[in-house]
Amino acid sequence: MSYLHLGKGAVVDEREIVGIFDLDITSQSHLTRRYLAAAERAGEVAAASEDLPKSFVVCEKGGRRRLLLSPMNTATLLKRSESGGL
């Protein structure tokens, strides 16, 4: 099993990750903004820390989807993933 550290002690099983997205780039699209707003209304959004988020990670487990806001940028998360996460 491999876990990815998202910041401030928040970790996620890498097998649950659907995608990792840069918040600045993706939020420029009205479709992504609508998706994020709908996920927030549905209670699917959680912050990995209280710091300003730079990315969001979409995870799915048992048919339940959740979005985790991370203070880490996507390049850092990718490096962590490639090096074994923790």
Contact map, one row per residue, 1 for C-alpha under 8 A:
11100000000011000000000000000000000000000000000000000000000000000000000000000000000000
11110000000011100000000000000000000000000000000000000000000000000000000000000000000111
11111000001111000000000000000000000000000000000000000000000000000000000000000000100111
01111100001111000000000000000000000000000000000000000000000000000000000000001001100111
00111110111100000000000000000000000000000000000000000000000000000000000000001001000011
00011111111100000000000000000000000000000000000100000000000000000000011100001000000000
00001111111000000000000000000000000000000000000110000000000000000000011100000000000000
00000111110000000000000000000000000000000000000110000000000000000000000000000000000000
00001111111000000000000000000000000000000000000100000000000000000000000000000000000000
00001111111100000000000000000000000000000000000110000000000000000000000000000000000000
00111110111110000000000000000000000000000000000000000000000000000000000000000000000000
00111100011111011000000000000000000000000000000000000000000000000000000000000000000000
11110000001111111000000000000000000000000000000000000000000000000000000000000000000000
11110000000111111000000000000000000000000000000000000000000000000000000000000000100000
01000000000011111000000000000000000000000000000000000000000000000000000000000000000000
00000000000111111100000000000000000000000000000000000000001110000000000000000000000000
00000000000111111111000000000000000000000000000000000000111100000000000000000000000000
00000000000000011111000000000000000000000000000000000000111100000000000000000000000000
00000000000000001111100000000000000000000000000000000000111000000000000000000000000000
00000000000000001111110000000000000000000000000000000011110000000000000001000000000000
00000000000000000011111001000000000000000000000000000011100000000000000001000000000000
00000000000000000001111111000000000000000000000000000111000000000000000011000000000000
00000000000000000000111111100000000000000000000000001111000000000000000000000000000000
00000000000000000000011111110000000000000000000000000110000000000000000000000000000000
00000000000000000000011111111000000000000000000000000000000000000000000000000000000000
00000000000000000000111111111001100000000000000000000000000000000000000000000000000000
00000000000000000000001111111101100000000000000000000000000000000000000000000000000000
00000000000000000000000111111101100000000000000000000000000000000000000000000000000000
00000000000000000000000011111111100000000000000000000000000000000000000000000000000000
00000000000000000000000000111111110000000000000000000000000000000000000000000000000000
00000000000000000000000000001111111000000000000000000000000000000000000000000000000000
00000000000000000000000001111111111100000000000000000000000000000000000000000000000000
00000000000000000000000001111111111110000000000000000000000000000000000000000000000000
00000000000000000000000000000111111111000000000000000000000000000000000000000000000000
00000000000000000000000000000011111111100000000000000000000000000000000000000000000000
00000000000000000000000000000001111111110000000000000000000000000000000000000000000000
00000000000000000000000000000000111111111000000000000000000000000000000000000000000000
00000000000000000000000000000000011111111100000000000000000000000000000000000000000000
00000000000000000000000000000000001111111111100000000000000000000110000000000000000000
00000000000000000000000000000000000111111111100000000000000000000000000000000000000000
00000000000000000000000000000000000011111111000000000000000000000000000000000000000000
00000000000000000000000000000000000001111111000000000000000000000000000000000000000000
00000000000000000000000000000000000000111111100000000000000000000000000000000000000000
00000000000000000000000000000000000000111111110000000000000000001110000000000000000000
00000000000000000000000000000000000000110011111000000000000000000111100000000000000000
00000000000000000000000000000000000000000001111100000000000000000111100000000000000000
00000000000000000000000000000000000000000000111111001000000000000001110000000000000000
00000111110000000000000000000000000000000000011111000000000000000001111000000000000000
00000011010000000000000000000000000000000000001111100000000000000000111000000000000000
00000000000000000000000000000000000000000000001111110000000000000000000000000000000000
00000000000000000000000000000000000000000000000011111000000000000000001000000000000000
00000000000000000000000000000000000000000000000001111100000000000000011000000000000000
00000000000000000000001000000000000000000000001000111111000000000000111100000000000000
00000000000000000000011100000000000000000000000000011111000000000000111111000000000000
00000000000000000001111100000000000000000000000000001111100000000000111111000000000000
00000000000000000001111000000000000000000000000000001111110000000011110000000000000000
00000000000000001111100000000000000000000000000000000011111000000011110000000000000000
00000000000000001111000000000000000000000000000000000001111100001111000000000000000000
00000000000000011110000000000000000000000000000000000000111110001111000000000000000000
00000000000000011100000000000000000000000000000000000000011111111100000000000000000000
00000000000000010000000000000000000000000000000000000000001111111000000000000000000000
00000000000000000000000000000000000000000000000000000000000111110000000000000000000000
00000000000000000000000000000000000000000000000000000000000111111000000000000000000000
00000000000000000000000000000000000000000000000000000000000111111100000000000000000000
00000000000000000000000000000000000000000001000000000000011110111110000000000000000000
00000000000000000000000000000000000000100001110000000000011100011111000000000000000000
00000000000000000000000000000000000000100001110000000001111000001111100000000000000000
00000000000000000000000000000000000000000000111100000001111000000111110000000000000000
00000000000000000000000000000000000000000000111110001111100000000011111000000000000000
00000110000000000000000000000000000000000000001110011111100000000001111110000000000000
00000110000000000000000000000000000000000000000110111110000000000000111110000000000000
00000110000000000000000000000000000000000000000000001110000000000000011111011000000000
00000000000000000000010000000000000000000000000000000110000000000000011111111000000000
00000000000000000001110000000000000000000000000000000110000000000000000111111100000000
00000000000000000000000000000000000000000000000000000000000000000000000011111110000000
00000000000000000000000000000000000000000000000000000000000000000000000111111111000000
00011100000000000000000000000000000000000000000000000000000000000000000111111111100000
00000000000000000000000000000000000000000000000000000000000000000000000001111111110000
00000000000000000000000000000000000000000000000000000000000000000000000000111111111000
00011000000000000000000000000000000000000000000000000000000000000000000000011111111111
00110000000001000000000000000000000000000000000000000000000000000000000000001111111110
00000000000000000000000000000000000000000000000000000000000000000000000000000111111110
00000000000000000000000000000000000000000000000000000000000000000000000000000011111110
01110000000000000000000000000000000000000000000000000000000000000000000000000001111111
01111000000000000000000000000000000000000000000000000000000000000000000000000001111111
01111000000000000000000000000000000000000000000000000000000000000000000000000001000111
